[in-house]
Amino acid sequence: MEFAQMPKCWRKQTKPHKFCPGCGHGLVLKALGMAIDELDIQKRVVFGCDIGCSLLAWDFFDVDTVQTHHGRTTPVITGIKRARPELIGIAYMGDGGGYAIGSQHLVNAAARNERITAILVNNTNYGMTGGQMAPTTLPNQKTETSPYGRDVEEMGYPTQGPEMVAAITREGAYVARGTVARFKQLQGYLKKALENQINGSGFSFVEVLSGCPTNWRTNAKETWEFIEKDMAKYFQVGELKGSGGKEG
Amino acid sequence: MATKDELVYAGEKGRFTLYTGLCKGCGLCIEKCPTGVLDWNDVLGVYGTPSVLPVAKGKVCTGCGICQQLCPDCAIKVERTRAG
C-alpha cells in the first residue's frame, strides 16, 4: 500500500503515528522526511530520539533509530558519528530534554563543534507528563505547574536556545529557528542543516516552534494563533548563523 | 497499519482525497484553508472524530494543496487538475 502524499522515508506500517491530533511533531517529522528524500540520504541516516513526546518517533522513519533518555541523544549520535563518519546523525529532542535536563549535552556538543544535526522541538511545556512548565514556557503562560501564569520575577525568563548555540559555536555551524506554521521555510532550514553536516562544516542546530493542543487545551484556531503570534513574538524565527555568509 | 478507506471529492480545479484511517480530526487544515471550503463531515476518522471534506456551501476548492502540506498525519492528498 502506498500513500503518495507521505515522504518516502516514512515507515508506512506505523501510520497513523502515535502523536496526538494536531501535534506539531508530525509536521516537523514530515518536513524532515521531505528533506531526507530530497537529499536522497535515507540509507545513511541514523535517527536518535530523546525521552518525552519525541520518543514516539522511534518507529517513525524507515531508517536506523536509537532512543535515549534526557538529552543524551546528542552525545549518542555524536559517538555514532565519530565511529562512522560516513553516516548522517540526527539528534531529535524536545525542549525539556534539550534545554532542561540535557542542556549540558547540547552546550558541550555545540562548543566542541560536533558534526551532527540537532533538531529541537519547542512546544513550551512538558507534553508527555501532562503539560508542566518547561524552560521555554512563555511569560504569563499558564501550565499545570504555573497555574497563575509564569511569573518571570519568580521563575525567570524562557530559554532562547538558538541564540545561545549561535553564540558558542564556531564558524561553519548552522543555527536556525523555524516554525511549523511556515512549512516550506522549515523544510529549507532542515535541508540546510543536513547539508551542513554532509559538508562536514560543523554543528547544525534547528529549533522548531511547534504546537501542543492537548496540553495547551486549545482548539485548532487558538493553536495556530499561539504558534504564530505569542510564540513567534518571543522566539524570533529565522536563520541565526551560517546562512551563506549573512547573519541575523 | 492505516486502512485505505478514502473519501474523494473531485472538484473543478483539483481532486481531494482524505484517508479516514489517518485523519485524527485536529482541524488544523480547516483553519489554514485560504478559501474556507474545508468543513467537517459525518464520516469518522481513526479516533472517532469527524473527518474533513472541501464541501462548505458557497465556497470553491482551488486545489492549492495547503491542507495537504499542513496535515501532520498526511491524511490529505490534493491532485491539481491540469488546465486545458
Interface residues (C-beta under 8 A of the other chain):
Chain A: M1 F3 A4 Q5 M6 W10 K12 Q13 T14 K15 P16 H17 F19 C20 P21 G22 C23 G24 H25 G26 L27 K30 V180 F183 K184 P213 N219 A220 K221 T223 W224
Chain B: M1 A2 K4 Y19 G21 L22 K24 G25 C26 G27 L28 I30 E31 K32 V46 Y47 T49 Q68 Q69 L70 P72 D73 C74 A75 I76 K77
